[in-house]
Amino acid sequence: MNSRFDLLATPIADLRVLQRKLLGDSRGYLERMFCAEELKPLLAGRRIVQINHTLTAARGTVRGLHFQYPPHAETKFVSCLRGEVFDVAVDLRRDSPSFLLWHGEILSAENHRTLFIPEGFAHGFQTLTDDCEMLYFHTATYRADAEGGLHALDPLLAIKWPLEVVMMSDRDRSQPLASEFMGLPEVPSYAKHN
């Protein structure tokens, strides 16, 4: 079987970029957004149980950083269907050498990329254009009682958002800082950022 995805590494172990391959001609193209068989190694026995679609109207808006606590932790495949976003994953795995480090990728309708975010990461994004539509494939259903988050403007995380942050929800503005959330006395010496 010819692969419909190129799997690209990132600086953080297990966090991957899927480059979707288009099949096209003069009429347009077809692209595969997901394939359980081909992506089986990433799924590691999990299955997609929920698909969400979002629209974010204003350029410069930040959504996140969100995650779900075990046993409802989720793996996500995140794609941008319209517009362009700076999509970020933060490693929350305490035993990871990249604990509290982040990686960002530009996802757009034009570059046909998907960010694969395994369990143990917080996720968020900033819209780089107006009217951004995102598509998420999840391995766990949303549970309000399992929801967690970190503040996207936390100086400890030091995420380099490309634009001035013009809008965040009240819920996201009230998320804890990583030092409060993780019980950290100070910035770890290895907290270098991508």
GULO-787839 format. One record per residue: y, z, x of N, C-alpha, C in turn. Coordinates in pm, whole numbers, plus 50000, padded with zeros to 5 digits. Layout:
N
- Y,Z,X,Y,Z,X,Y,Z,X
...
***
This chain:
194
- 49881,50000,50084,50000,50000,50000,50125,50000,50088
- 50219,49913,50059,50345,49911,50131,50432,50028,50086
- 50485,50099,50182,50568,50215,50150,50699,50171,50086
- 50741,50246,49985,50869,50218,49920,50978,50313,49969
- 50941,50396,50069,51035,50493,50126,51018,50498,50278
- 51130,50512,50349,51126,50553,50489,51161,50702,50489
- 51081,50781,50557,51102,50925,50564,51173,50957,50695
- 51295,51010,50686,51379,51036,50803,51392,51186,50828
- 51383,51226,50952,51396,51367,50989,51543,51408,50987
- 51566,51538,50974,51699,51598,50991,51687,51703,51101
- 51798,51764,51143,51790,51868,51246,51718,51996,51200
- 51694,52010,51069,51628,52130,51016,51486,52094,50975
- 51390,52169,51026,51248,52142,50997,51223,52142,50848
- 51146,52046,50803,51100,52030,50665,51204,51968,50571
- 51329,51965,50608,51433,51901,50528,51432,51753,50566
- 51419,51664,50468,51401,51522,50497,51496,51437,50414
- 51520,51316,50465,51593,51214,50390,51495,51103,50359
- 51493,51061,50233,51413,50945,50194,51506,50827,50180
- 51480,50724,50257,51554,50599,50243,51474,50511,50148
- 51527,50490,50028,51455,50410,49929,51469,50262,49964
- 51358,50188,49953,51357,50046,49985,51368,49965,49856
- 51459,49873,49854,51483,49791,49736,51396,49666,49740
- 51351,49625,49621,51289,49493,49603,51387,49414,49520
- 51443,49309,49577,51547,49239,49504,51546,49089,49524
- 51619,49024,49437,51641,48880,49446,51775,48851,49380
- 51799,48729,49343,51929,48691,49288,51960,48761,49155
- 51859,48814,49088,51881,48884,48961,51931,49027,48980
- 51900,49085,49097,51932,49225,49122,51820,49290,49201
- 51786,49414,49170,51680,49481,49245,51609,49584,49159
- 51494,49626,49211,51419,49740,49158,51405,49837,49273
- 51424,49966,49244,51399,50067,49346,51318,50179,49286
- 51226,50230,49363,51143,50341,49318,51216,50470,49355
- 51237,50557,49256,51304,50684,49278,51206,50792,49323
- 51081,50779,49279,50981,50882,49307,50843,50821,49293
- 50750,50867,49375,50610,50826,49365,50524,50944,49408
- 50453,51004,49314,50372,51123,49345,50268,51094,49452
- 50208,50976,49446,50105,50944,49544,50164,50929,49684
- 50271,50854,49695,50329,50830,49827,50396,50954,49885
- 50450,51039,49799,50521,51158,49846,50433,51283,49843
- 50306,51263,49827,50210,51374,49820,50222,51472,49938
- 50237,51423,50062,50252,51518,50173,50373,51612,50159
- 50482,51562,50103,50600,51647,50084,50579,51746,49969
- 50508,51703,49868,50488,51788,49751,50392,51904,49778
- 50300,51886,49872,50208,51993,49913,50143,52063,49794
- 50088,51984,49703,50018,52039,49588,50104,52069,49467
- 50235,52059,49480,50324,52082,49366,50338,51952,49287
- 50393,51963,49168,50419,51843,49089,50559,51853,49030
- 50616,51740,48999,50749,51737,48938,50733,51780,48792
- 50812,51882,48752,50802,51934,48616,50934,51925,48539
- 51042,51892,48609,51172,51883,48540,51259,51781,48611
- 51332,51701,48534,51426,51604,48588,51561,51630,48523
- 51665,51647,48606,51799,51674,48556,51896,51566,48604
- 51996,51540,48522,52099,51440,48550,52233,51508,48530
- 52323,51497,48628,52456,51558,48615,52564,51452,48633
- 52678,51479,48573,52799,51402,48594,52907,51500,48639
- 52973,51469,48749,53086,51549,48797,53207,51456,48799
- 53310,51492,48722,53420,51399,48695,53518,51383,48810
- 53551,51493,48880,53664,51488,48974,53621,51488,49119
- 53681,51399,49197,53663,51394,49342,53707,51527,49402
- 53630,51577,49501,53664,51703,49567,53600,51825,49505
- 53529,51809,49394,53460,51920,49329,53340,51963,49412
- 53319,52094,49421,53198,52148,49486,53114,52216,49379
- 52984,52183,49378,52884,52251,49296,52785,52318,49389
- 52751,52442,49361,52653,52513,49443,52721,52625,49520
- 52642,52690,49596,52509,52665,49650,52405,52740,49565
- 52305,52670,49513,52210,52727,49418,52068,52724,49472
- 51988,52818,49424,51844,52820,49451,51777,52906,49346
- 51645,52910,49346,51570,53001,49258,51479,53088,49344
- 51472,53218,49305,51387,53312,49376,51240,53286,49346
- 51151,53316,49444,51007,53313,49416,50975,53414,49305
- 50876,53391,49225,50778,53282,49232,50824,53154,49163
- 50953,53142,49134,51005,53024,49065,51084,52933,49161
- 51065,52953,49291,51132,52868,49390,51093,52723,49366
- 51184,52634,49399,51162,52493,49368,51187,52404,49487
- 51113,52296,49489,51138,52184,49578,51216,52082,49497
- 51314,52016,49560,51399,51919,49489,51405,51787,49564
- 51414,51680,49488,51450,51548,49539,51583,51516,49473
- 51690,51500,49552,51825,51484,49499,51879,51346,49537
- 51926,51271,49437,51980,51136,49458,52113,51122,49385
- 52197,51034,49435,52324,51001,49371,52312,50861,49311
- 52333,50850,49180,52319,50723,49110,52451,50648,49095
- 52562,50724,49097,52694,50661,49085,52791,50742,49168
- 52874,50673,49246,52971,50741,49330,52912,50780,49464
- 52970,50885,49524,52928,50929,49657,52950,51079,49669
- 52852,51149,49726,52862,51293,49745,52823,51331,49888
- 52873,51447,49931,52827,51511,50053,52732,51620,50008
- 52602,51598,50030,52497,51684,49977,52450,51778,50089
- 52441,51908,50058,52417,52010,50160,52298,52097,50122
- 52215,52127,50221,52107,52224,50207,52124,52331,50314
- 52109,52458,50275,52121,52572,50366,51984,52639,50376
- 51937,52659,50497,51806,52720,50520,51814,52871,50497
- 51739,52920,50397,51735,53063,50366,51604,53128,50408
- 51522,53057,50483,51393,53111,50526,51415,53204,50646
- 51398,53333,50623,51428,53433,50726,51350,53413,50856
- 51230,53359,50847,51148,53340,50968,51173,53205,51035
- 51269,53131,50987,51298,52998,51041,51396,53007,51157
- 51377,52926,51262,51476,52923,51370,51611,52867,51325
- 51613,52802,51208,51739,52748,51156,51791,52831,51038
- 51751,52958,51030,51796,53048,50924,51949,53048,50915
- 52000,53022,50796,52143,53016,50760,52216,52895,50818
- 52143,52803,50876,52207,52679,50920,52205,52580,50804
- 52297,52484,50808,52307,52386,50699,52300,52246,50757
- 52263,52155,50669,52267,52013,50703,52325,51938,50583
- 52413,51843,50609,52473,51762,50504,52443,51615,50521
- 52427,51547,50410,52401,51402,50408,52491,51338,50303
- 52541,51220,50335,52610,51140,50234,52503,51073,50148
- 52510,51097,50019,52424,51029,49922,52515,50945,49833
- 52475,50820,49810,52561,50734,49729,52476,50632,49655
- 52538,50570,49558,52474,50460,49486,52447,50344,49583
- 52529,50331,49686,52516,50219,49779,52413,50241,49889
- 52396,50367,49935,52305,50385,50049,52161,50417,50008
- 52135,50440,49879,51998,50453,49827,51918,50558,49904
- 51980,50674,49924,51913,50783,49994,51888,50899,49899
- 51781,50972,49926,51743,51092,49853,51727,51204,49955
- 51781,51323,49924,51758,51439,50009,51642,51518,49951
- 51538,51537,50034,51424,51618,49996,51450,51760,50045
- 51458,51855,49950,51493,51994,49981,51374,52081,49944
- 51304,52137,50043,51188,52220,50011,51229,52358,49961
- 51130,52435,49916,51154,52574,49878,51215,52648,49997
- 51299,52746,49967,51359,52825,50073,51494,52776,50119
- 51553,52684,50043,51686,52632,50075,51778,52650,49955
- 51907,52674,49983,52011,52666,49880,52067,52524,49885
- 52115,52476,49771,52163,52338,49762,52299,52333,49693
- 52384,52244,49744,52511,52219,49679,52565,52084,49724
- 52675,52041,49662,52735,51914,49704,52882,51911,49671
- 52954,51820,49740,53093,51790,49709,53104,51643,49672
- 53175,51617,49563,53196,51478,49522,53303,51414,49610
- 53274,51295,49659,53368,51222,49743,53440,51113,49664
- 53394,51089,49541,53458,50995,49449,53461,51061,49311
- 53538,51006,49221,53534,51051,49082,53405,51003,49015
- 53368,51071,48908,53257,51030,48822,53126,51009,48897
- 53082,51113,48964,52955,51108,49038,52840,51151,48948
- 52736,51070,48947,52615,51103,48872,52502,51130,48969
- 52437,51245,48948,52327,51289,49034,52199,51299,48951
- 52087,51273,49018,51955,51283,48956,51871,51376,49042
- 51812,51479,48978,51731,51579,49048,51589,51578,48992
- 51491,51576,49080,51351,51597,49044,51312,51735,49097
- 51260,51822,49010,51230,51961,49046,51081,51991,49030
- 51028,52078,49117,50890,52123,49104,50877,52253,49027
- 50987,52307,48978,50983,52428,48894,51089,52412,48786
- 51061,52465,48669,51160,52460,48562,51270,52562,48591
- 51388,52535,48537,51501,52626,48557,51474,52757,48485
- 51497,52866,48556,51483,53001,48499,51610,53078,48532
- 51688,53113,48430,51812,53186,48453,51786,53319,48523
- 51674,53384,48492,51643,53513,48553,51598,53502,48698
- 51573,53380,48746,51532,53359,48885,51642,53293,48967
- 51757,53269,48906,51864,53197,48971,51933,53280,49078
- 51963,53216,49192,52039,53278,49297,52143,53181,49350
- 52236,53233,49429,52338,53146,49485,52410,53210,49602
- 52478,53127,49676,52566,53169,49784,52700,53101,49766
- 52805,53164,49817,52939,53109,49805,52953,52989,49897
- 52994,52876,49841,53002,52750,49918,53111,52753,50025
- 53207,52845,50013,53316,52854,50111,53298,52973,50206
- 53178,53025,50214,53146,53140,50299,53176,53107,50445
- 53262,53186,50514,53291,53157,50654,53171,53173,50745
- 53073,53253,50708,52951,53266,50788,52874,53134,50789
- 52864,53070,50675,52795,52941,50668,52879,52831,50731
- 53009,52838,50714,53106,52744,50774,53071,52598,50745
- 53041,52569,50621,53012,52430,50583,53139,52348,50594
- 53129,52236,50658,53245,52148,50679,53253,52048,50563
- 53306,52094,50450,53322,52004,50336,53422,51895,50374
- 53392,51770,50347,53478,51661,50394,53618,51658,50332
- 53631,51706,50208,53759,51702,50138,53805,51842,50105
- 53932,51854,50073,53982,51980,50018,53904,52009,49890
- 53864,52134,49872,53790,52172,49751,53891,52188,49638
- 53884,52100,49539,53982,52103,49429,53929,52174,49306
- 53796,52188,49296,53741,52251,49177,53604,52311,49207
- 53583,52432,49154,53453,52499,49153,53444,52575,49022
- 53324,52595,48974,53308,52674,48851,53335,52821,48881
- 53368,52898,48777,53386,53042,48794,53258,53105,48847
- 53144,53058,48799,53015,53111,48843,52998,53089,48994
- 53030,52968,49043,53015,52941,49186,53116,53018,49270
- 53237,53038,49218,53338,53116,49292,53299,53263,49303
- 53212,53310,49214,53172,53451,49217,53039,53475,49289
- 52983,53370,49350,52857,53388,49424,52881,53476,49546
- 52778,53550,49589,52796,53639,49705,52807,53563,49837
- 52867,53630,49934,52867,53579,50071,52729,53603,50131
- 52694,53523,50230,52561,53535,50291,52542,53673,50352
- 52646,53730,50412,52632,53862,50475,52598,53969,50372
- 52655,53961,50251,52622,54055,50144,52482,54029,50092
- 52457,53904,50066,52331,53861,50005,52211,53892,50093
- 52223,53863,50222,52111,53879,50313,52113,54013,50386
- 52214,54097,50360,52221,54227,50426,52246,54215,50576
- 52324,54114,50614,52348,54091,50757,52470,54170,50803
- 52459,54239,50917,52574,54315,50965,52682,54225,51025
- 52643,54112,51079,52739,54022,51144,52680,53882,51152
- 52760,53791,51200,52714,53652,51214,52606,53646,51322
- 52489,53589,51290,52385,53576,51394,52434,53487,51507
- 52390,53518,51629,52435,53442,51745,52389,53296,51739
- 52284,53267,51663,52232,53131,51655,52290,53053,51539
- 52394,53105,51474,52449,53039,51357,52540,52924,51399
- 52480,52821,51453,52550,52696,51484,52525,52601,51369
- 52618,52514,51342,52608,52433,51222,52608,52285,51254
- 52538,52211,51169,52528,52065,51184,52647,51998,51119
***
